Amino acid sequence: MPDDLLGPPAVEELVACVDRELALRRKHYPRWVSSGKLTAAKAAREIELMETVRVVLVNSVGMGRDRLL
């Protein structure tokens, strides 16, 4: 296993992961809403929640934390 994959994830890695997830949601949720698989309200809420996770992670760096675990 490469050294950069060892140990707890850095906050920057977590933020990048959240950014990828947000991109996927923004890409797929409109189609899922159109097909009835997801309501517009639920889609909006799920994106809002993930955006909040991102803010919490970014703010943790501002508090001097580069790792959460």
N, CA, C and O atoms as CSV, one atom per row, in Angstrom:
chain,resi,resn,atom,element,x,y,z
A,1,MET,N,N,0.852,-1.179,0.000
A,1,MET,CA,C,0.000,0.000,0.000
A,1,MET,C,C,0.893,1.237,0.000
A,1,MET,O,O,1.848,1.296,0.775
A,2,PRO,N,N,0.606,2.239,-0.860
A,2,PRO,CA,C,1.421,3.449,-0.872
A,2,PRO,C,C,1.334,4.202,0.445
A,2,PRO,O,O,0.303,4.176,1.117
A,3,ASP,N,N,2.421,4.874,0.810
A,3,ASP,CA,C,2.467,5.597,2.079
A,3,ASP,C,C,1.361,6.641,2.209
A,3,ASP,O,O,0.874,6.879,3.313
A,4,ASP,N,N,0.957,7.267,1.108
A,4,ASP,CA,C,-0.050,8.316,1.194
A,4,ASP,C,C,-1.445,7.778,1.513
A,4,ASP,O,O,-2.367,8.559,1.751
A,5,LEU,N,N,-1.609,6.468,1.520
A,5,LEU,CA,C,-2.905,5.866,1.857
A,5,LEU,C,C,-2.938,5.304,3.270
A,5,LEU,O,O,-3.934,4.709,3.683
A,6,LEU,N,N,-1.861,5.489,4.005
A,6,LEU,CA,C,-1.789,4.981,5.371
A,6,LEU,C,C,-2.260,6.043,6.359
A,6,LEU,O,O,-2.110,7.241,6.122
A,7,GLY,N,N,-2.822,5.592,7.453
A,7,GLY,CA,C,-3.229,6.505,8.508
A,7,GLY,C,C,-4.573,7.147,8.244
A,7,GLY,O,O,-5.193,6.930,7.203
A,8,PRO,N,N,-5.012,7.944,9.206
A,8,PRO,CA,C,-6.311,8.600,9.052
A,8,PRO,C,C,-6.256,9.624,7.921
A,8,PRO,O,O,-5.195,10.181,7.638
A,9,PRO,N,N,-7.383,9.871,7.283
A,9,PRO,CA,C,-7.397,10.812,6.160
A,9,PRO,C,C,-7.190,12.250,6.622
A,9,PRO,O,O,-7.656,12.645,7.691
A,10,ALA,N,N,-6.490,13.020,5.806
A,10,ALA,CA,C,-6.350,14.454,6.056
A,10,ALA,C,C,-7.670,15.131,5.710
A,10,ALA,O,O,-8.435,14.629,4.887
A,11,VAL,N,N,-7.931,16.261,6.332
A,11,VAL,CA,C,-9.168,16.988,6.066
A,11,VAL,C,C,-9.270,17.334,4.581
A,11,VAL,O,O,-10.360,17.292,4.010
A,12,GLU,N,N,-8.155,17.671,3.960
A,12,GLU,CA,C,-8.177,18.001,2.535
A,12,GLU,C,C,-8.668,16.815,1.700
A,12,GLU,O,O,-9.374,17.005,0.709
A,13,GLU,N,N,-8.301,15.607,2.094
A,13,GLU,CA,C,-8.787,14.414,1.402
A,13,GLU,C,C,-10.290,14.261,1.588
A,13,GLU,O,O,-11.008,13.908,0.652
A,14,LEU,N,N,-10.758,14.529,2.798
A,14,LEU,CA,C,-12.186,14.425,3.088
A,14,LEU,C,C,-12.972,15.457,2.291
A,14,LEU,O,O,-14.034,15.149,1.751
A,15,VAL,N,N,-12.456,16.677,2.214
A,15,VAL,CA,C,-13.130,17.725,1.445
A,15,VAL,C,C,-13.185,17.329,-0.027
A,15,VAL,O,O,-14.214,17.511,-0.678
A,16,ALA,N,N,-12.102,16.795,-0.551
A,16,ALA,CA,C,-12.085,16.355,-1.951
A,16,ALA,C,C,-13.123,15.259,-2.183
A,16,ALA,O,O,-13.777,15.237,-3.225
A,17,CYS,N,N,-13.276,14.365,-1.232
A,17,CYS,CA,C,-14.261,13.294,-1.337
A,17,CYS,C,C,-15.676,13.874,-1.343
A,17,CYS,O,O,-16.518,13.460,-2.140
A,18,VAL,N,N,-15.928,14.822,-0.462
A,18,VAL,CA,C,-17.240,15.475,-0.418
A,18,VAL,C,C,-17.501,16.215,-1.727
A,18,VAL,O,O,-18.618,16.187,-2.243
A,19,ASP,N,N,-16.479,16.875,-2.264
A,19,ASP,CA,C,-16.643,17.583,-3.540
A,19,ASP,C,C,-17.020,16.618,-4.664
A,19,ASP,O,O,-17.866,16.928,-5.502
A,20,ARG,N,N,-16.383,15.446,-4.673
A,20,ARG,CA,C,-16.738,14.442,-5.689
A,20,ARG,C,C,-18.176,13.984,-5.511
A,20,ARG,O,O,-18.907,13.830,-6.489
A,21,GLU,N,N,-18.583,13.767,-4.274
A,21,GLU,CA,C,-19.959,13.333,-4.002
A,21,GLU,C,C,-20.963,14.405,-4.410
A,21,GLU,O,O,-22.006,14.093,-4.985
A,22,LEU,N,N,-20.656,15.667,-4.114
A,22,LEU,CA,C,-21.546,16.747,-4.521
A,22,LEU,C,C,-21.673,16.800,-6.040
A,22,LEU,O,O,-22.771,16.991,-6.564
A,23,ALA,N,N,-20.570,16.632,-6.742
A,23,ALA,CA,C,-20.612,16.643,-8.209
A,23,ALA,C,C,-21.504,15.523,-8.733
A,23,ALA,O,O,-22.283,15.726,-9.665
A,24,LEU,N,N,-21.388,14.353,-8.137
A,24,LEU,CA,C,-22.238,13.228,-8.554
A,24,LEU,C,C,-23.713,13.515,-8.286
A,24,LEU,O,O,-24.568,13.247,-9.130
A,25,ARG,N,N,-23.999,14.052,-7.127
A,25,ARG,CA,C,-25.390,14.351,-6.789
A,25,ARG,C,C,-25.961,15.394,-7.736
A,25,ARG,O,O,-27.085,15.256,-8.219
A,26,ARG,N,N,-25.182,16.441,-8.000
A,26,ARG,CA,C,-25.666,17.497,-8.899
A,26,ARG,C,C,-25.861,16.982,-10.320
A,26,ARG,O,O,-26.708,17.485,-11.058
A,27,LYS,N,N,-25.092,16.000,-10.693
A,27,LYS,CA,C,-25.226,15.427,-12.029
A,27,LYS,C,C,-26.433,14.495,-12.130
A,27,LYS,O,O,-27.185,14.556,-13.102
A,28,HIS,N,N,-26.618,13.636,-11.129
A,28,HIS,CA,C,-27.615,12.569,-11.221
A,28,HIS,C,C,-28.970,12.904,-10.609
A,28,HIS,O,O,-29.988,12.401,-11.084
A,29,TYR,N,N,-29.016,13.729,-9.583
A,29,TYR,CA,C,-30.284,13.985,-8.910
A,29,TYR,C,C,-31.352,14.567,-9.832
A,29,TYR,O,O,-32.509,14.165,-9.716
A,30,PRO,N,N,-31.033,15.494,-10.744
A,30,PRO,CA,C,-32.109,15.998,-11.615
A,30,PRO,C,C,-32.790,14.881,-12.413
A,30,PRO,O,O,-34.010,14.893,-12.578
A,31,ARG,N,N,-32.022,13.939,-12.895
A,31,ARG,CA,C,-32.591,12.811,-13.643
A,31,ARG,C,C,-33.426,11.936,-12.717
A,31,ARG,O,O,-34.497,11.461,-13.095
A,32,TRP,N,N,-32.926,11.727,-11.497
A,32,TRP,CA,C,-33.670,10.897,-10.552
A,32,TRP,C,C,-34.986,11.566,-10.154
A,32,TRP,O,O,-36.000,10.893,-9.969
A,33,VAL,N,N,-34.963,12.889,-10.025
A,33,VAL,CA,C,-36.191,13.612,-9.704
A,33,VAL,C,C,-37.169,13.477,-10.868
A,33,VAL,O,O,-38.354,13.217,-10.661
A,34,SER,N,N,-36.672,13.655,-12.094
A,34,SER,CA,C,-37.532,13.538,-13.289
A,34,SER,C,C,-38.160,12.170,-13.416
A,34,SER,O,O,-39.298,12.041,-13.868
A,35,SER,N,N,-37.419,11.139,-13.017
A,35,SER,CA,C,-37.926,9.777,-13.142
A,35,SER,C,C,-38.804,9.361,-11.959
A,35,SER,O,O,-39.414,8.292,-11.987
A,36,GLY,N,N,-38.869,10.190,-10.934
A,36,GLY,CA,C,-39.669,9.867,-9.758
A,36,GLY,C,C,-38.949,9.039,-8.719
A,36,GLY,O,O,-39.535,8.651,-7.709
A,37,LYS,N,N,-37.686,8.769,-8.962
A,37,LYS,CA,C,-36.895,7.974,-8.016
A,37,LYS,C,C,-36.595,8.765,-6.737
A,37,LYS,O,O,-36.348,8.183,-5.680
A,38,LEU,N,N,-36.618,10.081,-6.846
A,38,LEU,CA,C,-36.268,10.970,-5.736
A,38,LEU,C,C,-37.146,12.207,-5.844
A,38,LEU,O,O,-37.387,12.697,-6.948
A,39,THR,N,N,-37.626,12.718,-4.719
A,39,THR,CA,C,-38.396,13.959,-4.774
A,39,THR,C,C,-37.444,15.142,-4.862
A,39,THR,O,O,-36.287,15.054,-4.451
A,40,ALA,N,N,-37.938,16.241,-5.397
A,40,ALA,CA,C,-37.116,17.450,-5.502
A,40,ALA,C,C,-36.709,17.942,-4.117
A,40,ALA,O,O,-35.584,18.402,-3.920
A,41,ALA,N,N,-37.621,17.842,-3.170
A,41,ALA,CA,C,-37.317,18.287,-1.805
A,41,ALA,C,C,-36.215,17.431,-1.187
A,41,ALA,O,O,-35.300,17.960,-0.557
A,42,LYS,N,N,-36.296,16.125,-1.360
A,42,LYS,CA,C,-35.282,15.223,-0.814
A,42,LYS,C,C,-33.934,15.465,-1.485
A,42,LYS,O,O,-32.901,15.460,-0.816
A,43,ALA,N,N,-33.934,15.675,-2.787
A,43,ALA,CA,C,-32.689,15.939,-3.507
A,43,ALA,C,C,-32.039,17.217,-2.997
A,43,ALA,O,O,-30.837,17.251,-2.736
A,44,ALA,N,N,-32.837,18.260,-2.859
A,44,ALA,CA,C,-32.309,19.533,-2.362
A,44,ALA,C,C,-31.759,19.384,-0.952
A,44,ALA,O,O,-30.703,19.928,-0.630
A,45,ARG,N,N,-32.471,18.652,-0.117
A,45,ARG,CA,C,-32.021,18.457,1.268
A,45,ARG,C,C,-30.719,17.668,1.325
A,45,ARG,O,O,-29.820,18.015,2.091
A,46,GLU,N,N,-30.610,16.623,0.531
A,46,GLU,CA,C,-29.396,15.809,0.524
A,46,GLU,C,C,-28.177,16.627,0.064
A,46,GLU,O,O,-27.081,16.480,0.604
A,47,ILE,N,N,-28.386,17.479,-0.931
A,47,ILE,CA,C,-27.288,18.342,-1.382
A,47,ILE,C,C,-26.940,19.355,-0.291
A,47,ILE,O,O,-25.765,19.612,-0.029
A,48,GLU,N,N,-27.951,19.920,0.334
A,48,GLU,CA,C,-27.725,20.873,1.427
A,48,GLU,C,C,-26.928,20.224,2.564
A,48,GLU,O,O,-26.014,20.839,3.113
A,49,LEU,N,N,-27.273,18.999,2.909
A,49,LEU,CA,C,-26.568,18.300,3.976
A,49,LEU,C,C,-25.101,18.076,3.618
A,49,LEU,O,O,-24.219,18.273,4.454
A,50,MET,N,N,-24.844,17.669,2.390
A,50,MET,CA,C,-23.466,17.420,1.982
A,50,MET,C,C,-22.682,18.733,1.920
A,50,MET,O,O,-21.500,18.766,2.263
A,51,GLU,N,N,-23.329,19.806,1.488
A,51,GLU,CA,C,-22.667,21.114,1.500
A,51,GLU,C,C,-22.314,21.531,2.924
A,51,GLU,O,O,-21.273,22.148,3.153
A,52,THR,N,N,-23.178,21.197,3.876
A,52,THR,CA,C,-22.912,21.506,5.278
A,52,THR,C,C,-21.747,20.690,5.808
A,52,THR,O,O,-20.921,21.203,6.564
A,53,VAL,N,N,-21.673,19.434,5.422
A,53,VAL,CA,C,-20.530,18.600,5.799
A,53,VAL,C,C,-19.242,19.252,5.302
A,53,VAL,O,O,-18.246,19.293,6.024
A,54,ARG,N,N,-19.264,19.762,4.070
A,54,ARG,CA,C,-18.085,20.413,3.508
A,54,ARG,C,C,-17.682,21.632,4.338
A,54,ARG,O,O,-16.501,21.831,4.625
A,55,VAL,N,N,-18.669,22.444,4.720
A,55,VAL,CA,C,-18.388,23.638,5.534
A,55,VAL,C,C,-17.769,23.244,6.872
A,55,VAL,O,O,-16.807,23.867,7.321
A,56,VAL,N,N,-18.313,22.225,7.498
A,56,VAL,CA,C,-17.772,21.756,8.780
A,56,VAL,C,C,-16.319,21.318,8.618
A,56,VAL,O,O,-15.473,21.654,9.447
A,57,LEU,N,N,-16.033,20.579,7.565
A,57,LEU,CA,C,-14.660,20.123,7.325
A,57,LEU,C,C,-13.721,21.296,7.077
A,57,LEU,O,O,-12.638,21.364,7.658
A,58,VAL,N,N,-14.135,22.216,6.218
A,58,VAL,CA,C,-13.283,23.377,5.914
A,58,VAL,C,C,-13.065,24.216,7.165
A,58,VAL,O,O,-11.958,24.700,7.400
A,59,ASN,N,N,-14.105,24.392,7.967
A,59,ASN,CA,C,-13.965,25.164,9.205
A,59,ASN,C,C,-13.039,24.476,10.196
A,59,ASN,O,O,-12.371,25.149,10.981
A,60,SER,N,N,-12.988,23.156,10.175
A,60,SER,CA,C,-12.096,22.447,11.095
A,60,SER,C,C,-10.640,22.757,10.766
A,60,SER,O,O,-9.797,22.799,11.663
A,61,VAL,N,N,-10.341,22.974,9.491
A,61,VAL,CA,C,-8.984,23.358,9.106
A,61,VAL,C,C,-8.686,24.752,9.642
A,61,VAL,O,O,-7.581,25.011,10.119
A,62,GLY,N,N,-9.658,25.646,9.568
A,62,GLY,CA,C,-9.501,26.995,10.093
A,62,GLY,C,C,-9.266,27.018,11.593
A,62,GLY,O,O,-8.721,27.984,12.128
A,63,MET,N,N,-9.675,25.959,12.269
A,63,MET,CA,C,-9.462,25.837,13.707
A,63,MET,C,C,-8.158,25.133,14.012
A,63,MET,O,O,-7.898,24.770,15.159
A,64,GLY,N,N,-7.324,24.936,12.982
A,64,GLY,CA,C,-6.021,24.340,13.203
A,64,GLY,C,C,-5.987,22.827,13.185
A,64,GLY,O,O,-5.018,22.228,13.653
A,65,ARG,N,N,-7.003,22.208,12.667
A,65,ARG,CA,C,-7.033,20.746,12.614
A,65,ARG,C,C,-6.802,20.289,11.185
A,65,ARG,O,O,-7.552,20.658,10.281
A,66,ASP,N,N,-5.768,19.489,10.981
A,66,ASP,CA,C,-5.556,18.959,9.642
A,66,ASP,C,C,-6.020,17.513,9.541
A,66,ASP,O,O,-6.114,16.962,8.444
A,67,ARG,N,N,-6.306,16.903,10.678
A,67,ARG,CA,C,-6.868,15.551,10.724
A,67,ARG,C,C,-7.950,15.513,11.791
A,67,ARG,O,O,-7.823,16.141,12.842
A,68,LEU,N,N,-9.001,14.782,11.516
A,68,LEU,CA,C,-10.100,14.695,12.470
A,68,LEU,C,C,-10.057,13.442,13.324
A,68,LEU,O,O,-10.677,13.386,14.386
A,69,LEU,N,N,-9.331,12.443,12.866
A,69,LEU,CA,C,-9.258,11.183,13.598
A,69,LEU,C,C,-7.895,11.022,14.227
A,69,LEU,O,O,-7.637,10.017,14.890
